[in-house]
Amino acid sequence: MEIRLIVIRTNDLKRLVDFYSLLGLTFDYHKHSNAPMHYSATIGQTVLEIYPLTKSQTEADKNLRLGFGIDNFEQTILALKEFQVPFLLEPTQTEFGFMTIISDPDERKIELYNK
């Protein structure tokens, strides 16, 4: 089994795309049949899509937690700090590897690992 698709929703598409682009993702803006316009990036075999909130949502899900293995880890950390991204855990060695935990603009916890 493998993960093929992850969809996150937000009330500010551009802000979230700009944030995840700092991690090295490249997004396309497109639409599938009846779906709303959204952003899509490929990570290996997995597609990460950023959609607008549904009509019934008032805010993004803050409980989802994502983890990424990052190329150019140190440079990425510097870029994140330059953009004043909140660090919930400073880069440190853990039992899972060298990592940090940050918060995306919708307050999701994002784990970043030195690849």
C-alpha positions as a printed Julia matrix, in Angstrom:
115×3 Matrix{Float64}:
   0.0    0.0     0.0
   1.1    3.57   -0.6
  -0.39   7.02   -0.17
  -1.33   8.55   -3.52
  -3.28  11.67   -2.53
  -3.41  14.16    0.34
  -5.87  17.06    0.2
  -5.67  19.98    2.59
  -8.15  22.85    2.61
  -7.67  26.49    3.43
  -9.38  29.86    3.21
  -6.2   31.37    1.67
  -4.87  29.24   -1.18
  -2.04  31.55   -2.22
  -0.67  31.94    1.31
  -0.59  28.16    1.8
   1.0   27.54   -1.61
   3.68  30.13   -0.84
   4.38  28.4     2.48
   4.67  24.86    1.06
   6.78  26.2    -1.81
   9.38  27.18    0.82
   9.74  23.43    1.46
  10.66  22.85   -2.18
   7.28  21.94   -3.66
   6.25  23.2    -7.09
   2.53  23.68   -7.62
   0.27  23.74  -10.67
  -3.06  25.57  -10.6
  -5.84  23.58  -12.25
  -9.28  22.0   -12.05
 -10.69  18.47  -12.48
 -14.21  18.21  -13.97
 -16.59  19.73  -11.35
 -13.94  20.38   -8.68
 -13.0   23.97   -7.79
  -9.73  25.48   -8.97
  -6.93  24.25   -6.72
  -3.17  23.75   -6.46
  -1.39  20.45   -6.91
   2.21  19.26   -6.33
   3.77  15.82   -6.68
   5.99  14.28   -4.01
   7.26  10.96   -5.34
   4.08   9.0    -6.07
   1.96  11.19   -3.79
  -0.03  14.21   -4.92
  -0.55  17.02   -2.4
  -3.51  19.22   -3.31
  -4.55  22.49   -1.72
  -8.26  23.2    -2.09
 -10.47  26.03   -0.84
 -12.62  25.3     2.2
 -15.91  23.54    1.51
 -19.12  25.52    1.9
 -19.73  23.86    5.26
 -16.24  24.64    6.64
 -15.53  27.83    8.53
 -11.83  27.15    9.1
  -9.08  24.73    8.1
  -8.5   21.49   10.0
  -5.73  22.21   12.53
  -5.48  18.59   13.68
  -3.9   17.18   10.53
  -0.16  16.65   10.93
   2.19  16.15    7.99
   5.81  15.05    7.84
   8.3   15.64    5.02
  11.87  14.51    4.38
  13.61  17.66    3.14
  16.5   18.05    0.71
  18.72  21.03    1.61
  17.45  20.88    5.2
  19.69  23.63    6.61
  18.92  26.06    3.76
  15.2   25.35    4.11
  15.35  26.05    7.86
  17.08  29.38    7.22
  14.44  30.35    4.62
  11.63  29.42    7.03
  13.17  31.51    9.8
  13.63  34.43    7.41
   9.89  34.27    6.65
   9.18  34.11   10.41
   7.54  30.68   10.27
   6.71  29.54   13.83
   9.02  26.76   15.1
   7.34  24.52   17.67
  10.53  22.45   18.04
  13.92  23.79   17.04
  15.99  21.47   14.81
  17.2   18.63   16.99
  18.29  15.01   16.93
  15.44  12.67   17.92
  14.91   8.93   17.88
  13.3    9.48   14.44
  16.25  11.44   13.01
  17.3   15.08   12.82
  14.07  17.06   12.64
  12.09  20.16   13.49
   8.4   20.92   13.9
   6.89  24.06   12.42
   3.4   25.45   12.0
   1.85  26.17    8.61
  -0.29  29.33    8.11
  -3.42  27.37    9.09
  -1.7   26.14   12.3
  -1.16  22.54   11.16
   1.92  20.95   12.71
   4.49  20.05   10.06
   7.41  17.76   10.84
  10.51  18.3     8.71
  13.24  15.67    8.59
  16.78  15.99    7.29
  16.73  13.6     4.34
